């Protein structure tokens, strides 16, 4: 997956707080089903990014999200990789 620039954990956390729904535990899959504040599942963004060649700018356009929202989703993914990857795997089965 393409890098979205070097960010530190404080910057990642700031993006997550601004763009990711903080109540991810209300979704059936918990962390695996976390969403952006616009309601887009993070697992769907990551899966789409993998399928389309790892272009975060195109991902933002495809989902009508800001680039910062995409960066926040990717930061959340990095922090919750095993949960999101498991959700993607379940969806592809």
N, CA, C and O atoms as a GROMACS GRO file, in nm:
protein
  372
    1UNK      N    1   0.083  -0.118   0.000
    1UNK     CA    2   0.000   0.000   0.000
    1UNK      C    3   0.088   0.124   0.000
    1UNK      O    4   0.194   0.126   0.063
    2UNK      N    5   0.045   0.223  -0.068
    2UNK     CA    6   0.123   0.347  -0.078
    2UNK      C    7   0.133   0.417   0.056
    2UNK      O    8   0.039   0.418   0.135
    3UNK      N    9   0.247   0.474   0.079
    3UNK     CA   10   0.265   0.555   0.199
    3UNK      C   11   0.199   0.690   0.175
    3UNK      O   12   0.202   0.742   0.064
    4UNK      N   13   0.140   0.745   0.276
    4UNK     CA   14   0.075   0.874   0.263
    4UNK      C   15   0.160   0.983   0.327
    4UNK      O   16   0.107   1.084   0.375
    5UNK      N   17   0.288   0.964   0.327
    5UNK     CA   18   0.377   1.061   0.391
    5UNK      C   19   0.411   1.014   0.531
    5UNK      O   20   0.339   0.933   0.589
    6UNK      N   21   0.518   1.064   0.582
    6UNK     CA   22   0.561   1.026   0.716
    6UNK      C   23   0.479   1.099   0.820
    6UNK      O   24   0.479   1.222   0.825
    7UNK      N   25   0.410   1.026   0.901
    7UNK     CA   26   0.333   1.084   1.010
    7UNK      C   27   0.378   1.015   1.138
    7UNK      O   28   0.417   0.898   1.136
    8UNK      N   29   0.372   1.088   1.247
    8UNK     CA   30   0.403   1.024   1.374
    8UNK      C   31   0.272   0.982   1.441
    8UNK      O   32   0.164   1.014   1.392
    9UNK      N   33   0.281   0.914   1.551
    9UNK     CA   34   0.162   0.862   1.617
    9UNK      C   35   0.071   0.973   1.669
    9UNK      O   36  -0.050   0.955   1.675
   10UNK      N   37   0.127   1.087   1.707
   10UNK     CA   38   0.045   1.200   1.752
   10UNK      C   39  -0.036   1.255   1.636
   10UNK      O   40  -0.155   1.283   1.651
   11UNK      N   41   0.027   1.270   1.520
   11UNK     CA   42  -0.045   1.318   1.401
   11UNK      C   43  -0.152   1.217   1.359
   11UNK      O   44  -0.264   1.256   1.325
   12UNK      N   45  -0.118   1.090   1.362
   12UNK     CA   46  -0.216   0.986   1.330
   12UNK      C   47  -0.336   0.994   1.424
   12UNK      O   48  -0.450   0.988   1.380
   13UNK      N   49  -0.309   1.006   1.553
   13UNK     CA   50  -0.417   1.010   1.651
   13UNK      C   51  -0.506   1.133   1.630
   13UNK      O   52  -0.628   1.126   1.646
   14UNK      N   53  -0.446   1.244   1.596
   14UNK     CA   54  -0.522   1.365   1.569
   14UNK      C   55  -0.616   1.344   1.449
   14UNK      O   56  -0.733   1.382   1.455
   15UNK      N   57  -0.565   1.285   1.343
   15UNK     CA   58  -0.648   1.256   1.226
   15UNK      C   59  -0.762   1.161   1.262
   15UNK      O   60  -0.876   1.181   1.221
   16UNK      N   61  -0.730   1.057   1.337
   16UNK     CA   62  -0.831   0.959   1.377
   16UNK      C   63  -0.942   1.027   1.458
   16UNK      O   64  -1.060   1.002   1.435
   17UNK      N   65  -0.903   1.111   1.551
   17UNK     CA   66  -1.004   1.180   1.634
   17UNK      C   67  -1.092   1.272   1.552
   17UNK      O   68  -1.210   1.289   1.583
   18UNK      N   69  -1.037   1.332   1.447
   18UNK     CA   70  -1.115   1.425   1.365
   18UNK      C   71  -1.204   1.356   1.262
   18UNK      O   72  -1.312   1.406   1.230
   19UNK      N   73  -1.159   1.242   1.209
   19UNK     CA   74  -1.229   1.184   1.093
   19UNK      C   75  -1.290   1.046   1.113
   19UNK      O   76  -1.366   1.001   1.028
   20UNK      N   77  -1.258   0.978   1.222
   20UNK     CA   78  -1.310   0.842   1.243
   20UNK      C   79  -1.415   0.845   1.352
   20UNK      O   80  -1.396   0.907   1.457
   21UNK      N   81  -1.527   0.777   1.328
   21UNK     CA   82  -1.635   0.768   1.425
   21UNK      C   83  -1.579   0.710   1.555
   21UNK      O   84  -1.530   0.597   1.555
   22UNK      N   85  -1.585   0.784   1.665
   22UNK     CA   86  -1.525   0.737   1.790
   22UNK      C   87  -1.604   0.625   1.856
   22UNK      O   88  -1.555   0.561   1.950
   23UNK      N   89  -1.724   0.601   1.810
   23UNK     CA   90  -1.807   0.497   1.872
   23UNK      C   91  -1.807   0.368   1.790
   23UNK      O   92  -1.912   0.310   1.764
   24UNK      N   93  -1.687   0.325   1.749
   24UNK     CA   94  -1.675   0.205   1.668
   24UNK      C   95  -1.729   0.081   1.737
   24UNK      O   96  -1.765  -0.016   1.671
   25UNK      N   97  -1.735   0.084   1.869
   25UNK     CA   98  -1.782  -0.034   1.941
   25UNK      C   99  -1.932  -0.057   1.925
   25UNK      O  100  -1.983  -0.160   1.967
   26UNK      N  101  -2.004   0.038   1.865
   26UNK     CA  102  -2.148   0.018   1.843
   26UNK      C  103  -2.176  -0.066   1.718
   26UNK      O  104  -2.289  -0.111   1.698
   27UNK      N  105  -2.074  -0.087   1.635
   27UNK     CA  106  -2.091  -0.170   1.516
   27UNK      C  107  -2.075  -0.317   1.553
   27UNK      O  108  -1.999  -0.350   1.644
   28UNK      N  109  -2.145  -0.406   1.482
   28UNK     CA  110  -2.140  -0.548   1.517
   28UNK      C  111  -1.999  -0.606   1.526
   28UNK      O  112  -1.970  -0.687   1.614
   29UNK      N  113  -1.911  -0.565   1.435
   29UNK     CA  114  -1.775  -0.617   1.434
   29UNK      C  115  -1.677  -0.535   1.513
   29UNK      O  116  -1.557  -0.560   1.509
   30UNK      N  117  -1.727  -0.436   1.588
   30UNK     CA  118  -1.638  -0.352   1.668
   30UNK      C  119  -1.535  -0.282   1.583
   30UNK      O  120  -1.568  -0.221   1.481
   31UNK      N  121  -1.410  -0.290   1.625
   31UNK     CA  122  -1.301  -0.223   1.553
   31UNK      C  123  -1.295  -0.259   1.406
   31UNK      O  124  -1.262  -0.175   1.323
   32UNK      N  125  -1.326  -0.384   1.375
   32UNK     CA  126  -1.319  -0.431   1.236
   32UNK      C  127  -1.420  -0.359   1.147
   32UNK      O  128  -1.400  -0.352   1.026
   33UNK      N  129  -1.526  -0.307   1.206
   33UNK     CA  130  -1.630  -0.237   1.129
   33UNK      C  131  -1.630  -0.086   1.152
   33UNK      O  132  -1.727  -0.019   1.120
   34UNK      N  133  -1.522  -0.033   1.207
   34UNK     CA  134  -1.514   0.112   1.230
   34UNK      C  135  -1.534   0.187   1.100
   34UNK      O  136  -1.504   0.136   0.992
   35UNK      N  137  -1.585   0.309   1.112
   35UNK     CA  138  -1.618   0.389   0.993
   35UNK      C  139  -1.568   0.531   1.006
   35UNK      O  140  -1.537   0.580   1.115
   36UNK      N  141  -1.559   0.596   0.892
   36UNK     CA  142  -1.530   0.738   0.893
   36UNK      C  143  -1.654   0.809   0.948
   36UNK      O  144  -1.760   0.748   0.960
   37UNK      N  145  -1.640   0.934   0.982
   37UNK     CA  146  -1.756   1.010   1.031
   37UNK      C  147  -1.863   1.022   0.923
   37UNK      O  148  -1.980   1.047   0.954
   38UNK      N  149  -1.826   1.004   0.796
   38UNK     CA  150  -1.922   1.005   0.687
   38UNK      C  151  -1.993   0.871   0.672
   38UNK      O  152  -2.086   0.859   0.593
   39UNK      N  153  -1.951   0.770   0.750
   39UNK     CA  154  -2.017   0.640   0.748
   39UNK      C  155  -1.953   0.536   0.658
   39UNK      O  156  -2.010   0.428   0.641
   40UNK      N  157  -1.838   0.563   0.602
   40UNK     CA  158  -1.771   0.468   0.513
   40UNK      C  159  -1.688   0.371   0.597
   40UNK      O  160  -1.603   0.414   0.675
   41UNK      N  161  -1.711   0.239   0.583
   41UNK     CA  162  -1.632   0.142   0.659
   41UNK      C  163  -1.484   0.148   0.620
   41UNK      O  164  -1.450   0.154   0.502
   42UNK      N  165  -1.400   0.146   0.719
   42UNK     CA  166  -1.256   0.152   0.693
   42UNK      C  167  -1.210   0.029   0.617
   42UNK      O  168  -1.123   0.039   0.531
   43UNK      N  169  -1.267  -0.086   0.649
   43UNK     CA  170  -1.226  -0.208   0.578
   43UNK      C  171  -1.254  -0.192   0.428
   43UNK      O  172  -1.176  -0.240   0.346
   44UNK      N  173  -1.364  -0.126   0.392
   44UNK     CA  174  -1.398  -0.108   0.250
   44UNK      C  175  -1.297  -0.016   0.182
   44UNK      O  176  -1.259  -0.040   0.067
   45UNK      N  177  -1.253   0.086   0.251
   45UNK     CA  178  -1.152   0.176   0.195
   45UNK      C  179  -1.021   0.103   0.172
   45UNK      O  180  -0.959   0.117   0.066
   46UNK      N  181  -0.978   0.026   0.270
   46UNK     CA  182  -0.852  -0.047   0.257
   46UNK      C  183  -0.861  -0.149   0.145
   46UNK      O  184  -0.769  -0.161   0.064
   47UNK      N  185  -0.971  -0.223   0.138
   47UNK     CA  186  -0.988  -0.323   0.032
   47UNK      C  187  -0.990  -0.257  -0.105
   47UNK      O  188  -0.930  -0.309  -0.200
   48UNK      N  189  -1.059  -0.145  -0.117
   48UNK     CA  190  -1.065  -0.073  -0.245
   48UNK      C  191  -0.927  -0.021  -0.284
   48UNK      O  192  -0.888  -0.027  -0.401
   49UNK      N  193  -0.855   0.029  -0.187
   49UNK     CA  194  -0.720   0.080  -0.213
   49UNK      C  195  -0.631  -0.031  -0.267
   49UNK      O  196  -0.554  -0.009  -0.362
   50UNK      N  197  -0.640  -0.147  -0.208
   50UNK     CA  198  -0.559  -0.262  -0.254
   50UNK      C  199  -0.600  -0.303  -0.396
   50UNK      O  200  -0.514  -0.334  -0.478
   51UNK      N  201  -0.728  -0.303  -0.422
   51UNK     CA  202  -0.778  -0.350  -0.551
   51UNK      C  203  -0.750  -0.254  -0.666
   51UNK      O  204  -0.744  -0.296  -0.782
   52UNK      N  205  -0.733  -0.126  -0.634
   52UNK     CA  206  -0.719  -0.027  -0.741
   52UNK      C  207  -0.579   0.029  -0.756
   52UNK      O  208  -0.559   0.126  -0.829
   53UNK      N  209  -0.483  -0.030  -0.691
   53UNK     CA  210  -0.345   0.011  -0.714
   53UNK      C  211  -0.286   0.109  -0.614
   53UNK      O  212  -0.186   0.174  -0.644
   54UNK      N  213  -0.345   0.121  -0.499
   54UNK     CA  214  -0.284   0.198  -0.391
   54UNK      C  215  -0.267   0.347  -0.419
   54UNK      O  216  -0.160   0.403  -0.393
   55UNK      N  217  -0.370   0.411  -0.471
   55UNK     CA  218  -0.365   0.555  -0.494
   55UNK      C  219  -0.463   0.624  -0.398
   55UNK      O  220  -0.582   0.629  -0.426
   56UNK      N  221  -0.413   0.676  -0.286
   56UNK     CA  222  -0.501   0.738  -0.187
   56UNK      C  223  -0.580   0.858  -0.241
   56UNK      O  224  -0.692   0.883  -0.196
   57UNK      N  225  -0.523   0.931  -0.336
   57UNK     CA  226  -0.596   1.044  -0.393
   57UNK      C  227  -0.718   0.996  -0.472
   57UNK      O  228  -0.826   1.054  -0.463
   58UNK      N  229  -0.700   0.888  -0.549
   58UNK     CA  230  -0.811   0.832  -0.624
   58UNK      C  231  -0.915   0.774  -0.529
   58UNK      O  232  -1.035   0.787  -0.552
   59UNK      N  233  -0.870   0.711  -0.422
   59UNK     CA  234  -0.961   0.657  -0.322
   59UNK      C  235  -1.048   0.768  -0.264
   59UNK      O  236  -1.169   0.750  -0.249
   60UNK      N  237  -0.988   0.881  -0.233
   60UNK     CA  238  -1.064   0.995  -0.181
   60UNK      C  239  -1.169   1.039  -0.281
   60UNK      O  240  -1.283   1.067  -0.244
   61UNK      N  241  -1.132   1.046  -0.408
   61UNK     CA  242  -1.229   1.086  -0.511
   61UNK      C  243  -1.340   0.982  -0.526
   61UNK      O  244  -1.458   1.017  -0.535
   62UNK      N  245  -1.303   0.854  -0.528
   62UNK     CA  246  -1.401   0.747  -0.547
   62UNK      C  247  -1.507   0.745  -0.437
   62UNK      O  248  -1.624   0.716  -0.462
   63UNK      N  249  -1.465   0.778  -0.315
   63UNK     CA  250  -1.558   0.773  -0.201
   63UNK      C  251  -1.607   0.912  -0.158
   63UNK      O  252  -1.676   0.925  -0.057
   64UNK      N  253  -1.571   1.013  -0.233
   64UNK     CA  254  -1.612   1.151  -0.202
   64UNK      C  255  -1.572   1.191  -0.060
   64UNK      O  256  -1.651   1.248   0.016
   65UNK      N  257  -1.447   1.160  -0.027
   65UNK     CA  258  -1.389   1.193   0.103
   65UNK      C  259  -1.273   1.291   0.082
   65UNK      O  260  -1.216   1.299  -0.027
   66UNK      N  261  -1.241   1.363   0.186
   66UNK     CA  262  -1.120   1.446   0.180
   66UNK      C  263  -0.999   1.355   0.190
   66UNK      O  264  -1.007   1.243   0.240
   67UNK      N  265  -0.887   1.404   0.141
   67UNK     CA  266  -0.764   1.326   0.151
   67UNK      C  267  -0.728   1.303   0.298
   67UNK      O  268  -0.676   1.197   0.333
   68UNK      N  269  -0.754   1.401   0.384
   68UNK     CA  270  -0.727   1.384   0.526
   68UNK      C  271  -0.812   1.273   0.586
   68UNK      O  272  -0.765   1.199   0.672
   69UNK      N  273  -0.937   1.259   0.542
   69UNK     CA  274  -1.023   1.150   0.591
   69UNK      C  275  -0.965   1.015   0.550
   69UNK      O  276  -0.967   0.920   0.628
   70UNK      N  277  -0.914   1.007   0.427
   70UNK     CA  278  -0.848   0.883   0.382
   70UNK      C  279  -0.724   0.857   0.465
   70UNK      O  280  -0.700   0.744   0.508
   71UNK      N  281  -0.644   0.961   0.489
   71UNK     CA  282  -0.525   0.944   0.572
   71UNK      C  283  -0.562   0.898   0.713
   71UNK      O  284  -0.491   0.817   0.772
   72UNK      N  285  -0.672   0.948   0.766
   72UNK     CA  286  -0.718   0.907   0.899
   72UNK      C  287  -0.758   0.760   0.897
   72UNK      O  288  -0.727   0.685   0.989
   73UNK      N  289  -0.829   0.719   0.792
   73UNK     CA  290  -0.869   0.578   0.781
   73UNK      C  291  -0.746   0.488   0.773
   73UNK      O  292  -0.744   0.381   0.834
   74UNK      N  293  -0.645   0.531   0.699
   74UNK     CA  294  -0.523   0.451   0.689
   74UNK      C  295  -0.446   0.449   0.821
   74UNK      O  296  -0.384   0.348   0.855
   75UNK      N  297  -0.450   0.559   0.894
   75UNK     CA  298  -0.386   0.562   1.026
   75UNK      C  299  -0.459   0.466   1.120
   75UNK      O  300  -0.395   0.391   1.195
   76UNK      N  301  -0.592   0.468   1.116
   76UNK     CA  302  -0.671   0.375   1.197
   76UNK      C  303  -0.638   0.231   1.157
   76UNK      O  304  -0.623   0.145   1.243
   77UNK      N  305  -0.629   0.207   1.029
   77UNK     CA  306  -0.593   0.073   0.980
   77UNK      C  307  -0.459   0.029   1.036
   77UNK      O  308  -0.446  -0.085   1.082
   78UNK      N  309  -0.360   0.116   1.031
   78UNK     CA  310  -0.227   0.078   1.084
   78UNK      C  311  -0.234   0.039   1.231
   78UNK      O  312  -0.162  -0.050   1.275
   79UNK      N  313  -0.321   0.106   1.307
   79UNK     CA  314  -0.334   0.076   1.449
   79UNK      C  315  -0.420  -0.048   1.476
   79UNK      O  316  -0.412  -0.106   1.585
   80UNK      N  317  -0.500  -0.090   1.380
   80UNK     CA  318  -0.595  -0.200   1.399
   80UNK      C  319  -0.588  -0.300   1.285
   80UNK      O  320  -0.690  -0.359   1.246
   81UNK      N  321  -0.470  -0.319   1.232
   81UNK     CA  322  -0.448  -0.400   1.113
   81UNK      C  323  -0.507  -0.540   1.124
   81UNK      O  324  -0.573  -0.586   1.030
   82UNK      N  325  -0.484  -0.609   1.232
   82UNK     CA  326  -0.532  -0.748   1.241
   82UNK      C  327  -0.685  -0.754   1.237
   82UNK      O  328  -0.741  -0.847   1.178
   83UNK      N  329  -0.753  -0.658   1.297
   83UNK     CA  330  -0.899  -0.657   1.296
   83UNK      C  331  -0.953  -0.626   1.156
   83UNK      O  332  -1.045  -0.693   1.108
   84UNK      N  333  -0.896  -0.525   1.093
   84UNK     CA  334  -0.942  -0.484   0.960
   84UNK      C  335  -0.910  -0.592   0.857
   84UNK      O  336  -0.994  -0.625   0.773
   85UNK      N  337  -0.790  -0.649   0.863
   85UNK     CA  338  -0.753  -0.755   0.768
   85UNK      C  339  -0.845  -0.875   0.784
   85UNK      O  340  -0.883  -0.938   0.685
   86UNK      N  341  -0.882  -0.909   0.908
   86UNK     CA  342  -0.975  -1.021   0.930
   86UNK      C  343  -1.112  -0.990   0.869
   86UNK      O  344  -1.175  -1.078   0.810
   87UNK      N  345  -1.156  -0.867   0.882
   87UNK     CA  346  -1.286  -0.827   0.825
   87UNK      C  347  -1.283  -0.835   0.673
   87UNK      O  348  -1.379  -0.880   0.611
   88UNK      N  349  -1.173  -0.791   0.612
   88UNK     CA  350  -1.158  -0.799   0.467
   88UNK      C  351  -1.158  -0.944   0.422
   88UNK      O  352  -1.222  -0.978   0.323
   89UNK      N  353  -1.089  -1.028   0.495
   89UNK     CA  354  -1.086  -1.170   0.462
   89UNK      C  355  -1.223  -1.233   0.472
   89UNK      O  356  -1.261  -1.311   0.384
   90UNK      N  357  -1.297  -1.202   0.576
   90UNK     CA  358  -1.434  -1.254   0.590
   90UNK      C  359  -1.523  -1.208   0.475
   90UNK      O  360  -1.605  -1.285   0.425
   91UNK      N  361  -1.506  -1.086   0.434
   91UNK     CA  362  -1.588  -1.031   0.326
   91UNK      C  363  -1.558  -1.098   0.192
   91UNK      O  364  -1.645  -1.109   0.106
   92UNK      N  365  -1.433  -1.141   0.174
   92UNK     CA  366  -1.395  -1.202   0.047
   92UNK      C  367  -1.426  -1.351   0.040
   92UNK      O  368  -1.415  -1.412  -0.067
   93UNK      N  369  -1.463  -1.408   0.151
   93UNK     CA  370  -1.490  -1.554   0.154
   93UNK      C  371  -1.624  -1.587   0.090
   93UNK      O  372  -1.662  -1.704   0.085
   0.00000   0.00000   0.00000
